[in-house]
Every structure is written in structure tokens, then in C-alpha cells.
Amino acid sequence: MAYFKDADEVYATIGKLFRDLKDDEELAPKFRKANTIVQYQYREPESRITVKLIEGEDGQVDFGDTVLEPEVVMTMDADTAHRFWLGEVNVTVALARGQMKAKGPVAKMLKLVPLVKPVFPRYRRQLEEAGRRDLLEAS
């Protein structure tokens, strides 16, 4: 059974994480050094999060339809994304196994991977504060 019942639940959890990171004074500038627009296309449930990471510009996070044109598109199950933000998925292994698919300059995405480690405990805290122990225990 999928962790999320619908796209709104994906946006309320993973999407909230991206929106909070966009405004983080310490991490946001580091992520924007990627100079790209990334779109995460999730399955089960179908959902899409697009993130603008352009140095010198304000961050932007869109749910669903967007006018932003992604340079990098990451496709995976929403469950895989959830487990990734809990620190349980190795991107390189997931790409090799086909659990994640990437289109575009993957080197830009891989630059971001070392930056996400401090985000893992933040996601756990966010789930705890939202009373989503079910998502912490299900992984």
C-alpha cells in the first residue's frame, strides 16, 4: 500500500519540505548554486513538484502544473521519494536499479546529493510535528 493517499498528501509532506527549504537562509543559497530547474514526477499517487534552483534568484516551488521549464526531470514512486528524504535511499543505487529515472544533466542533480544530508532529520521532525508517525513507521 502506498504511503500517500493522493497528490494533496504528497504536497503536504514532500512539497512542504521543498517550500520550507526554499526559505531556509543557510541551505537555500547552496541549493540554488545548482543553477537548474528540477521537476520531480511521482507515481502512486500521480503528483509533480517543480523546484527552481537558480543562483541569484528567488527560489520557487510549484505543485502540479507549472510555467517553469525543467532542465532535469526525476521520475519515481512517491514512496521512493519519501524513503529518500528519510535517508533510506541511495540515489546512485536507485538510478542503477531503475527505481529512479533522471532526464537532463544528471551531474547537476548529483551536485545536490551531498547537500541533502542535513535535510533528512528535518523531514523526520516535520513528519513528527504533523503527527504523521504512520509515515515514519511505514518506511
Disulfide bonds with the S-S distance in Angstrom:
none
